């Protein structure tokens, strides 16, 4: 990654966010950690009126090395700083909640980050500032953040960067060694570190995100954290979103897109890594197209895929700041859209950017509110998803149908793709 170019592009992004909101300044939580340091530096480069709030909350670490590191970073880069002690507020709120329920340790730990976000937004609203988010890609994928706490913000300039890239970026910018060399920690309690709490290193998480490589143990940990935290990465479910799902089985999905007549079959395929989702979809595509149907595919991946070599013209256009680049050849064309920190689009939204089709097959969007088929193999040894995902309406497996299969779920033979294809189009 060329951090000189990345600095310029992210500073431009922050300036555009501030300008479009007609805000007078920016505010971020200065925790003394790596992420807040990088966000603070980039924000200060984009806007002179950048404020960092140091918000200790009971933990002794918050008053010691974390505060010292936060202040050192702010002094070095000329960032205005204010200290707001939230310890008394947390005690009072904990006591009030404790009077009506038995508050558990997890709920208690999450009070501090939510108090900090409340404070950031109170200051932002009072002074016409935007709240800058400080979550990175690795934490986001693992769900290692507090919902409506440090996960809430108006914009986030580092959400696409892994922890490894954050450290590299900080070294490029000349951040204090005390921050660059400090073990990642949310500072929620004494001696807490991210890696010890998750049971896996960021080096392993980042290797998985960037290249897909991981041991069996590492992959199991990553998938468990990602699956159980999916609710943190999406907006609350509304009735209209829920109503798109048929409780009795697969039905046509009405899609509001640029094409008002776009009503067709959309079905997702989910399963653990190595279950054979791609192989099954490939066979179904062959069968569907042979029957005269037009098929579109939407594929989700956690990898940072490069669509063309970095030295090619189209890549240079993207790095220069182009929002979209179309690469056209005699055989095909490819549209590359840069999200620039925006949320990853959902399948229903992406269909509006695609041509008409009779069926759209979706792979990898486990949380999307669309009907899904789970691919489940005996050899995977993984827990089935259909037991905890109400959007799964069928299971394609090489195992016999189990007793007590939930009502409304159809059990399909994974080794009989023609039967699966027939079943899908019987719902058209």
C-alpha positions as CSV (number, residue, x, y, z in Angstrom):
1,X,0.0,0.0,0.0
2,X,1.3,3.4,-1.0
3,X,0.7,5.4,2.2
4,X,1.5,8.8,0.6
5,X,-1.3,8.3,-1.8
6,X,-3.6,6.9,0.9
7,X,-3.0,9.9,3.1
8,X,-4.0,12.3,0.3
9,X,-7.1,10.3,-0.6
10,X,-8.3,9.9,3.0
11,X,-7.7,13.6,3.8
12,X,-9.8,14.5,0.7
13,X,-12.5,12.1,1.9
14,X,-12.6,13.7,5.3
15,X,-12.8,17.2,3.8
16,X,-15.6,16.2,1.6
17,X,-17.5,14.7,4.5
18,X,-17.2,17.9,6.5
19,X,-18.1,20.0,3.5
20,X,-21.2,18.0,2.6
21,X,-22.5,18.2,6.2
22,X,-21.7,21.9,6.4
23,X,-20.0,21.2,9.7
24,X,-17.6,23.5,11.4
25,X,-15.2,20.9,12.8
26,X,-14.5,17.3,13.7
27,X,-14.4,15.3,17.0
28,X,-13.0,11.9,17.8
29,X,-12.3,9.8,20.9
30,X,-8.6,10.0,21.7
31,X,-8.0,6.8,23.6
32,X,-4.3,6.6,23.2
33,X,-4.5,3.6,21.0
34,X,-3.5,3.0,17.4
35,X,-6.8,3.5,15.7
36,X,-7.7,6.8,17.4
37,X,-4.2,8.0,16.7
38,X,-4.5,7.4,13.0
39,X,-7.9,8.9,12.7
40,X,-6.9,11.9,14.8
41,X,-3.8,12.5,12.6
42,X,-5.8,12.2,9.4
43,X,-8.6,14.5,10.7
44,X,-6.1,17.1,11.8
45,X,-4.5,17.1,8.3
46,X,-7.9,17.6,6.8
47,X,-9.3,20.1,9.3
48,X,-7.6,22.6,11.7
49,X,-10.7,22.5,13.9
50,X,-10.3,18.9,15.0
51,X,-11.0,18.0,18.7
52,X,-9.9,14.9,20.5
53,X,-11.7,13.9,23.6
54,X,-9.9,11.9,26.2
55,X,-12.6,10.1,28.3
56,X,-11.2,8.0,31.2
57,X,-13.8,5.7,32.7
58,X,-12.8,3.9,35.9
59,X,-10.1,1.7,34.4
60,X,-6.7,2.7,35.9
61,X,-5.1,2.2,32.4
62,X,-7.3,5.1,31.2
63,X,-5.7,7.5,33.6
64,X,-2.1,6.2,33.1
65,X,-0.3,5.2,30.0
66,X,-3.4,5.6,27.7
67,X,-3.9,9.2,28.7
68,X,-0.1,9.9,28.4
69,X,0.0,8.4,24.9
70,X,-3.1,10.3,23.8
71,X,-1.7,13.6,25.0
72,X,1.7,12.9,23.4
73,X,0.1,12.2,20.0
74,X,-2.1,15.3,20.3
75,X,0.9,17.5,21.1
76,X,3.0,16.1,18.3
77,X,0.3,16.7,15.6
78,X,-1.3,19.9,17.1
79,X,-4.7,18.4,18.0
80,X,-6.9,20.3,20.4
81,X,-7.6,18.1,23.5
82,X,-10.2,18.1,26.3
83,X,-10.5,15.6,29.1
84,X,-13.9,14.4,30.3
85,X,-13.9,12.0,33.2
86,X,-16.9,9.6,32.8
87,X,-16.2,7.4,35.9
88,X,-18.9,9.0,38.1
89,X,-21.4,8.8,35.3
90,X,-20.7,5.1,34.8
91,X,-21.1,4.4,38.5
92,X,-24.4,6.3,38.7
93,X,-25.8,4.6,35.6
94,X,-24.6,1.2,36.8
95,X,-26.2,1.7,40.2
96,X,-29.5,2.9,38.6
97,X,-29.6,-0.2,36.3
98,X,-28.6,-2.5,39.1
99,X,-31.6,-1.3,41.1
100,X,-34.0,-2.9,38.5
101,X,-32.0,-5.9,37.2
102,X,-28.9,-8.0,37.8
103,X,-26.4,-6.5,35.4
104,X,-23.9,-8.9,34.0
105,X,-20.2,-8.4,33.2
106,X,-20.6,-7.9,29.5
107,X,-23.4,-5.3,29.9
108,X,-21.3,-3.5,32.5
109,X,-18.2,-3.4,30.2
110,X,-20.2,-2.0,27.3
111,X,-21.5,1.0,29.3
112,X,-18.1,2.8,29.0
113,X,-17.9,2.8,25.2
114,X,-21.6,3.8,25.0
115,X,-21.0,6.7,27.4
116,X,-18.1,7.8,25.4
117,X,-20.1,7.9,22.2
118,X,-22.9,9.7,24.0
119,X,-20.3,12.3,25.0
120,X,-18.9,12.6,21.5
121,X,-22.3,13.2,20.0
122,X,-23.3,15.7,22.7
123,X,-20.1,17.7,22.0
124,X,-20.6,17.4,18.2
125,X,-24.2,18.6,18.3
126,X,-23.3,21.5,20.6
127,X,-20.4,22.7,18.4
128,X,-21.6,21.6,14.9
129,X,-18.9,18.9,14.5
130,X,-18.9,15.5,12.8
131,X,-18.0,12.4,14.9
132,X,-15.1,10.5,13.3
133,X,-15.2,6.7,13.7
134,X,-12.1,4.8,14.8
135,X,-12.9,1.1,14.0
136,X,-10.6,-0.8,11.7
137,X,-11.4,-3.6,9.2
138,X,-10.1,-6.4,11.4
139,X,-12.2,-5.4,14.4
140,X,-15.2,-4.9,12.2
141,X,-15.0,-8.4,10.7
142,X,-14.6,-10.0,14.1
143,X,-17.3,-7.9,15.6
144,X,-14.8,-6.7,18.2
145,X,-16.5,-3.4,19.0
146,X,-19.5,-2.2,21.0
147,X,-22.8,-1.8,19.1
148,X,-23.9,1.8,19.4
149,X,-20.7,2.5,21.2
150,X,-17.4,2.8,19.4
151,X,-19.1,1.3,16.4
152,X,-21.2,4.5,16.0
153,X,-20.0,7.5,14.0
154,X,-20.8,9.9,11.2
155,X,-17.9,8.7,9.0
156,X,-14.9,6.4,9.3
157,X,-11.7,7.0,7.3
158,X,-10.0,3.7,8.4
159,X,-12.8,1.1,8.2
160,X,-11.1,-0.6,5.3
161,X,-7.7,-0.9,6.9
162,X,-6.5,-4.0,8.7
163,X,-4.7,-3.7,12.0
164,X,-1.4,-4.5,10.2
165,X,-2.1,-1.7,7.8
166,X,-3.0,0.7,10.6
167,X,0.4,0.1,12.2
168,X,2.2,0.5,8.9
169,X,0.3,3.8,8.3
170,X,1.2,5.1,11.7
171,X,4.9,4.4,11.2
172,X,4.7,6.2,7.8
173,X,3.2,9.3,9.5
174,X,5.7,9.2,12.4
175,X,3.3,8.5,15.2
176,X,4.8,8.1,18.7
177,X,6.6,4.7,19.3
178,X,4.6,4.3,22.6
179,X,1.4,3.9,20.5
180,X,2.9,1.9,17.6
181,X,4.5,-0.6,20.0
182,X,1.6,-0.9,22.4
183,X,-0.4,-4.2,22.4
184,X,-4.0,-3.5,21.0
185,X,-6.4,-3.1,23.9
186,X,-9.9,-1.7,24.3
187,X,-8.9,-0.6,27.8
188,X,-12.1,-2.0,29.3
189,X,-10.4,-3.5,32.3
190,X,-6.9,-3.9,33.8
191,X,-4.6,-6.1,31.8
192,X,-7.1,-6.6,28.9
193,X,-5.8,-7.1,25.4
194,X,-7.7,-7.7,22.2
195,X,-5.8,-10.7,21.2
196,X,-5.9,-12.5,24.5
197,X,-9.7,-11.9,24.7
198,X,-10.3,-13.2,21.2
199,X,-7.9,-16.1,21.4
200,X,-6.2,-15.2,18.1
201,X,-3.6,-12.7,16.9
202,X,-4.4,-9.8,14.6
203,X,-1.6,-11.1,12.4
204,X,-3.6,-14.3,11.8
205,X,-6.9,-12.3,11.3
206,X,-5.2,-10.0,8.8
207,X,-3.7,-12.9,6.9
208,X,-7.1,-14.4,6.6
209,X,-8.7,-11.1,5.4
210,X,-6.0,-10.3,2.9
211,X,-5.1,-13.7,1.5
212,X,-7.7,-16.2,2.9
213,X,-4.9,-18.2,4.6
214,X,-5.6,-19.6,8.1
215,X,-5.2,-22.8,10.0
216,X,-8.2,-24.9,10.9
217,X,-8.2,-23.6,14.4
218,X,-7.8,-19.9,13.3
219,X,-10.5,-20.2,10.7
220,X,-13.0,-21.7,13.3
221,X,-12.3,-18.8,15.7
222,X,-12.7,-16.2,12.9
223,X,-15.9,-17.7,11.5
224,X,-17.4,-18.0,15.0
225,X,-16.7,-14.3,15.9
226,X,-17.9,-13.1,12.5
227,X,-21.1,-15.1,12.5
228,X,-22.1,-14.3,16.1
229,X,-21.5,-10.6,15.6
230,X,-23.3,-10.2,12.2
231,X,-26.1,-8.1,13.9
232,X,-23.5,-5.4,14.7
233,X,-22.7,-4.8,11.1
234,X,-26.2,-4.1,9.8
235,X,-29.0,-1.7,10.5
236,X,-31.9,-2.9,12.7
237,X,-34.3,-5.2,10.9
238,X,-37.5,-3.4,9.9
239,X,-40.9,-4.9,9.2
240,X,-40.6,-4.3,5.4
241,X,-37.3,-6.1,5.3
242,X,-38.6,-9.0,7.4
243,X,-41.7,-9.2,5.2
244,X,-39.6,-10.0,2.1
245,X,-39.0,-13.4,3.5
246,X,-41.6,-16.2,3.0
247,X,-42.1,-18.2,6.2
248,X,-43.5,-21.1,4.1
249,X,-40.7,-21.2,1.5
250,X,-39.1,-19.5,-1.4
251,X,-41.1,-16.9,-3.2
252,X,-40.5,-14.2,-5.8
253,X,-38.6,-11.2,-4.5
254,X,-39.9,-7.8,-5.5
255,X,-36.8,-5.7,-6.0
256,X,-37.1,-1.9,-6.0
257,X,-34.3,-0.9,-8.5
258,X,-33.8,1.3,-11.5
259,X,-35.9,-1.3,-13.4
260,X,-39.4,-1.0,-12.1
261,X,-40.4,-4.4,-13.6
262,X,-37.5,-6.2,-11.9
263,X,-39.3,-9.1,-10.2
264,X,-37.4,-12.4,-10.3
265,X,-36.0,-15.2,-8.2
266,X,-33.2,-14.3,-5.8
267,X,-31.7,-17.0,-3.6
268,X,-28.6,-17.0,-1.4
269,X,-26.2,-19.9,-0.8
270,X,-24.5,-20.0,2.6
271,X,-22.4,-22.5,4.4
272,X,-19.0,-22.8,6.2
273,X,-15.8,-22.5,4.2
274,X,-15.1,-25.5,2.1
275,X,-18.7,-26.7,2.1
276,X,-19.0,-26.6,-1.7
277,X,-21.2,-23.6,-2.2
278,X,-19.3,-22.5,-5.4
279,X,-19.4,-26.0,-6.8
280,X,-23.1,-26.3,-6.4
281,X,-23.8,-22.9,-7.8
282,X,-21.6,-23.6,-10.8
283,X,-23.6,-26.7,-11.6
284,X,-26.9,-24.9,-11.1
285,X,-25.8,-22.1,-13.5
286,X,-25.0,-24.7,-16.2
287,X,-28.4,-26.3,-15.8
288,X,-30.3,-23.0,-15.6
289,X,-28.7,-21.5,-18.7
290,X,-29.2,-24.8,-20.6
291,X,-32.9,-24.4,-19.9
292,X,-32.9,-20.9,-21.4
293,X,-32.8,-18.9,-18.2
294,X,-30.6,-15.8,-17.8
295,X,-28.6,-16.0,-14.6
296,X,-26.8,-13.3,-12.6
297,X,-24.5,-14.0,-9.7
298,X,-23.5,-11.8,-6.7
299,X,-20.5,-12.9,-4.8
300,X,-19.4,-11.5,-1.4
301,X,-15.8,-11.9,-0.2
302,X,-13.9,-10.6,2.8
303,X,-10.7,-10.4,0.7
304,X,-9.4,-7.1,-0.7
305,X,-9.6,-8.2,-4.3
306,X,-7.5,-6.3,-6.9
307,X,-9.3,-6.4,-10.3
308,X,-6.3,-5.3,-12.3
309,X,-2.5,-4.9,-11.8
310,X,-1.6,-1.8,-9.8
311,X,0.5,-0.4,-12.6
312,X,-2.4,-0.5,-15.1
313,X,-4.2,2.7,-16.2
314,X,-7.6,1.7,-14.7
315,X,-5.9,1.2,-11.3
316,X,-4.2,4.5,-11.5
317,X,-7.5,6.2,-12.2
318,X,-9.0,4.6,-9.0
319,X,-6.0,5.7,-6.9
320,X,-6.4,9.2,-8.3
321,X,-9.9,9.3,-6.7
322,X,-12.3,8.1,-9.5
323,X,-15.5,6.8,-7.9
324,X,-16.1,4.3,-10.7
325,X,-14.0,2.9,-13.5
326,X,-15.3,0.9,-16.4
327,X,-12.8,-1.4,-18.1
328,X,-14.1,-2.4,-21.5
329,X,-12.7,-5.1,-23.8
330,X,-14.0,-6.8,-27.0
331,X,-15.1,-9.8,-24.9
332,X,-16.5,-8.2,-21.7
333,X,-16.6,-5.1,-19.6
334,X,-16.0,-4.6,-15.9
335,X,-17.4,-1.9,-13.6
336,X,-15.3,-1.2,-10.5
337,X,-17.0,1.0,-7.9
338,X,-14.9,2.4,-5.0
339,X,-16.9,2.4,-1.7
340,X,-14.5,4.9,0.0
341,X,-15.5,3.8,3.4
342,X,-19.3,3.5,2.7
343,X,-21.1,0.3,3.9
344,X,-20.8,-2.8,1.8
345,X,-24.0,-2.8,-0.4
346,X,-26.6,-5.6,0.1
347,X,-27.7,-7.9,-2.8
348,X,-31.0,-6.3,-3.4
349,X,-29.3,-2.9,-3.9
350,X,-26.7,-4.4,-6.2
351,X,-29.2,-5.9,-8.6
352,X,-30.1,-2.3,-9.7
353,X,-26.6,-2.1,-11.1
354,X,-26.9,-5.3,-13.1
355,X,-28.7,-6.3,-16.2
356,X,-32.1,-8.2,-16.3
357,X,-32.1,-11.8,-15.2
358,X,-34.6,-14.6,-14.5
359,X,-32.6,-15.6,-11.4
360,X,-29.9,-14.1,-9.2
361,X,-27.8,-16.5,-7.2
362,X,-26.0,-14.9,-4.2
363,X,-23.0,-16.3,-2.4
364,X,-21.6,-15.1,0.9
365,X,-24.2,-12.7,2.2
366,X,-25.1,-14.6,5.4
367,X,-27.1,-11.7,6.9
368,X,-28.9,-10.5,3.8
369,X,-32.7,-10.6,4.2
370,X,-33.3,-13.0,1.3
371,X,-34.2,-16.7,1.2
372,X,-31.2,-18.9,1.4
373,X,-30.1,-22.5,0.8
374,X,-27.5,-23.9,3.2
375,X,-24.8,-26.2,1.8
376,X,-23.9,-28.7,4.5
377,X,-21.3,-31.5,4.1
378,X,-20.7,-34.3,6.5
379,X,-16.9,-33.9,6.3
380,X,-17.0,-30.2,7.4
381,X,-17.9,-31.2,11.0
382,X,-19.3,-27.7,11.5
383,X,-22.5,-26.8,13.3
384,X,-25.4,-26.3,10.9
385,X,-26.5,-22.7,10.3
386,X,-30.2,-23.4,9.7
387,X,-30.8,-24.0,13.4
388,X,-30.2,-20.3,14.1
389,X,-30.9,-18.6,10.8
390,X,-34.6,-18.1,10.0
391,X,-33.8,-17.0,6.4
392,X,-32.6,-20.5,5.5
393,X,-35.5,-22.3,3.8
394,X,-33.6,-25.3,2.4
395,X,-30.5,-27.4,3.1
396,X,-28.5,-29.1,0.4
397,X,-26.5,-31.9,2.1
398,X,-24.8,-35.2,1.5
399,X,-26.2,-36.5,4.8
400,X,-29.7,-38.0,5.4
401,X,-32.4,-35.7,6.6
402,X,-32.2,-35.5,10.4
403,X,-35.1,-36.1,12.8
404,X,-36.8,-33.0,14.1
405,X,-36.1,-30.8,11.0
406,X,-37.7,-27.4,11.7
407,X,-41.0,-26.9,9.9
408,X,-40.7,-25.0,6.6
409,X,-37.2,-26.2,5.8
410,X,-36.7,-28.5,2.8
411,X,-33.9,-31.1,2.8
412,X,-32.2,-31.5,-0.6
413,X,-29.7,-34.0,-2.0
414,X,-26.5,-32.1,-2.6
415,X,-25.4,-34.7,-5.1
416,X,-28.5,-34.2,-7.3
417,X,-28.2,-30.6,-8.7
418,X,-30.9,-31.2,-11.3
419,X,-33.4,-31.9,-8.5
420,X,-32.3,-28.8,-6.7
421,X,-32.7,-26.8,-9.9
422,X,-36.2,-28.3,-10.4
423,X,-37.1,-27.4,-6.8
424,X,-36.0,-23.8,-7.3
425,X,-37.9,-23.1,-10.4
426,X,-41.0,-24.9,-9.1
427,X,-41.2,-21.7,-6.9
428,X,-41.1,-19.3,-9.8
